[in-house]
Amino acid sequence: MSRTIPTPPKPARVIARRRNGAARRVEISAQEVEEAFRLLQYVPGPEARQLRGTFEALLRPVCFWASSREGHHSGYPAWGPCGVVVSAPRQRCVEHQWPLPDGVPDPFPKRCTVTLDEELNDSRWVEYSSGLRCPFKRRRGSERCQHHDPRKRELCSQPVGDGSRCTTAEGVFACRSHRYARLVDLKSELVELPLTVECSYCVAASGETCTNRNGRAVAPHKKRVNAVQGSPRHQKLSDTIEWLLL
């Protein structure tokens, strides 16, 4: 049997110097740090303990999982690498042990069971997930969330070119293709919402624009704007706009 010969460490080298010529930063192999950490265990004193703690933190292994899917317009992984500290090399953190082997209990029993893939083309999924398992709660009576097990009323349903309706699920995030058009419409409706009530300042009727003392049309007066603040319609529009902006 052939024996694996360990790769010798690269020699340490100075990668930056101070103006006086002394070393500022040094690149040193992990093998040499490991050896220094081992030898420091035999050195008493608080300074040695502090240096051991520094080296120990540097040598801790981390979960190095990264998505196999590349990011949009990028050669880098869509998500990762992880970087969570684990107890041994090549070990994955709890989040990235998905899918679980048979007989292993689910550490997140209330979470959706879908493994993410094309969702990582959307930056919102990259931000709100850990790149592997759907982060959202299961819906009642299902192993999936509202996005991955949508109901008819949770679909985008905006008209598309061929006369049909968009079937993108909106249980979690708004449809990327149509959310900006909806944002424009809803923001416009929010701006015009004060016009649906009478103005107590200039006595403009509902549907009419406010006027100044000279009778010229002006933006809705503050009293008129305040009159719709906190109303159910105003709250619903504000909440929907906030959701579309996620």
N, C-alpha and C positions, 0 to 999 in steps of 0.2 A: 504493500500500500504506500502511495506517495504521501509524504508529510507536508502539511501546509507551512510554508516558511513565512513568518510574520514580516510585514513590510517595515523596513527600518524607518524611523522618524526622520522627517526633513530637518536639516539643521536650523536652529533659530537664527533669525536675521532681524536687523534693525530696519523698521519701515518708516521711522520719522525721528529726526534729531532736533534738539534745542539749538538755539543760536550759539551757545557756548561749545557745541560739538558733542555734548552728552546725549545718550539715547533718550528719546521721548516715548516712543512706542516700539514694542518688540513683538514679532510674530514667532510663536513657539508652538510646537506640536502638542496635541493632547496627551500623547504617550509620555512626554517629558513632564507635563503637569501632573499626570497620574503618579509618576515616580516621585516627584517632589512632594505630593500629598502623602504618599506612603512613608517617606522618610521623616516628614514633619510630625508624624504620630509619635515618634520617639524623642521629640524635642519638647521639654517642659517650658512653661511660661505663657503669659497671656498673649504676647505678640505672635507666638507660634500657633496658638489656638485660633486667633483671629485670621491668620493667613490660611490655616487649614479650612476654616469656614468659607473663605473666599474661593479657594480652589474647589471645595466640595460643591458649591453653588454652580461653578463653571462646568463641572463634570457631570451634573445631573442629566440623565437621558430624558428626551422629550418625545412625545408622539409626533411623528413626522409625516402623518397622513396628509395627502393633498389630492384634490380632485383630478381624475384622469381627463376630464373635459377641459379644454383650453378656454380662457376668457375671451370675450367678444373683442375682435380686432387685436388679439394679443397671443403670444406664444407661451405665456405663463399659465399655470393652473387657474381655473375659474375660482377656486377656493383653496387656501392653504399656502404653505404647510402649517400644521396645527400649532405646535410649540408648547402644548400643555405638558408639565412635568409628569413622568411616569416612573415606575419602580425599576424597570430593566430596559436595556436596549431592545429595539424592534417591537416593543410593546405599544399597543394603541391605548388611548384614553377611553373612558367609558363612552363618550360621544361617538367615537369612530370605530367601535367594535361591531357596528351594524353592517349587515344583518347578523343576528345572534345565532350561534350554533344551537342545534337541537338540545333541549333540556335546560338551557340557560334562561333564567327569569329575566323579563324585560325590566331594566332599571327605570324606564319612563313609561309605565303602563297606560298613561292617559294620552300619550302622544300618537300622532298619525304614524302609520307603519310604512308609508311610501318612501322609497329610496329616490332621492333627487337626481335628475339628469339634465334634461333640457331646460328645467326651471332656472338653472344657473346662468343661462343667457340673459336673465333679467337681474340687474344690479340689486333690486330689492330683495330677491332671494339670497343673493350673496351676502347682503348686509344682515339679514334677520335670521339666517340659518348658520349651521356649522358645516355646510357643504355636502352632507351625506344623507342625513335623515330629515324628513320634514319636521320643522320645529313646532308646528301648531297642534292644538288639542283635537282629539277625535270628536266627531259629532255624535250625538246620542244614537245608539243602536248601530254604530258603524266602527270599523277599525281605521277609517280615514277621516281627514278634516273636511271642512266645507269646500276647500279648493279642489281636493282630489275625489270628493264624492258630492258634487253639487246637485242642487235641486233646480228645477226649471226657472224659478224666480231669481236664482243666484247666477244666471248667465247674463252676459253683457247685453245681448238682444238688440244691439244697434244695427240698422240696415247696412248691408254690404252691397257691392256692385251688382251681383247677379239677382238681386231682389230678395235674397234670403236674410236671415238674421245671424249676427255674430254669436257663436256658441262658446266663447271664452268664459271660463269660470271666474266669478268675482266674489267668491266666498271669503277671500282673504285680501287680495290686492285687486285694484281696478285693472281693466283691460288696457294693455299698453297701447294698442292701436287706436282706441277711441277716447282715452281719458282726457287728452288735451282739448279736444273739441268740446267735451262735456264741461271741462273747467271753464272755458270761455263763456259758454252759455250760462252756467250757474253763477259765475262772478258777475255777469251782466244782470242776471235776475236779482242778485243780492244788492247791486247798486241801485236798481230801480224799485226795490221793495218799499222804500219810504213813500213812493208815489201811490201806493195802494191805500193809504190812509189820508185823512184830512190834515192840513197843516194848521196848527193852533197859533202860528205866528203871523202868517200872511193870509190865512183863511182860504187857502187854495183847496178846492174840492179833491176828492179821491180821483186819481187819474190825470189831474192837472199838474203842471209844473209850478214851482214856487216863483214868486215875482218880488222885485224890490219896490221901494216907494215910488219909483218912476214907472212901474209897470213892466219892466224888462224881466225876461225869464232868467232865473238864477238856479244854482244848485240847490237841492233840498235843504231847508233850514235845519239847524241842529235839533230844534224841538221835534221836528217831523222825523228825523233820523232816530232820535232817542225813543220815539213812540213805538218803533218796531223792534228795538233792541230787546232781546230776550224772548220775543214771541216764538211760538212753536215753529212757524215757517222759517224765521231767521235762524233759529238754532239748527233746524234740519239742513238748511243750505250750508251753514258754517261747518257742520259736522261732515257733510258729504264732500265739501271742498277740501277739508283737512285730510280725509281718507284718500281722495284722488291725488293728493300731493305726496303720499307716502312713497 
